[in-house]
Amino acid sequence: MQPKDQLANGHLHPLTQVIREIYSVFYDLGFEVADGPELEDEFHNFDALNIPKDHPARDMQDTFWIKDEGAVKKVKGDRMVLRTHTSSVQIRYMEKNKDRLPCRIIVPGKVFRNEATDATHEAQFHQIEALYVDKNVSLAHLKGVLEHMFRKLFGPDVEIRFRPSFFSFTEPSVEVDMRWKGKWLEMGGAGLVHPNVFKAVGIDPDKWQGFAFGFGVDRIAMLKFGYDDIRLAYGGDLRFIDQF
């Protein structure tokens, strides 16, 4: 056994470091951290987010459906899934806090997709989600917050741009790109909260608006720390982890 003064100091995993850095950025903007279950029901994972019953995301190739829930109590009689995004926490938060608006939250956590594993894809990965609900919210507010976040994470020279896209739970929807080291990089999706999402949780969309976005923590960590295989962060190899 090594003498006490020769023992190596422990340190935070690179994904934890990124999540804590994002915490710090949004704490300064008045956001609070919200959390929710990784085993989720169909209503919170899909229905309340305006995702149609026949949407491809519900198919087995994208979703881990739980065949035998055992003692797991179903909510609203729905089937159970391993959550495919942290957006389900937005629904749970708004259900509980619809009488305490406005609100600002970020939601970090694991999500699960039934897809092949390679250098840029894992069946389990981490997302960071945000929700801001207030009156007279616009895409300008969204862009200002995202510019602030990425400049804090990657430096003052970062630029971002929006490209039109489609997500069931936002309208309008955008893909967010970041210009870093001379290249445009796709970072994630965002948009203004769809009125149907507000209706699903009992919030009046004529009175309240909001924006939401979701990004892969793994993607941010890979860019910040300079590694190119998402699997390295989950392999438990200390030769990799100890570099950070």
Secondary structure, 3 states (H helix, E strand, C coil): CCCHHHCCCCCCCHHHHHHHHHHHHHHCCCCEECCCCCEEEHHHHCHHHCCCCCCHHHCCCCCCECCCCCCCCCCCCCCEEECCCCHHHHHHHHHHHCCCCCEEEEEEEEEECCCCCECCECCEEEEEEEEEEECCCCHHHHHHHHHHHHHHHHCCCCEEEEEEEEECCEEEEEEEEEEECCEEEEEEEEEEECHHHHHHCCCCCCCCEEEEEEEEHHHHHHHHHCCCCHHHHHCCCHHHHCCC
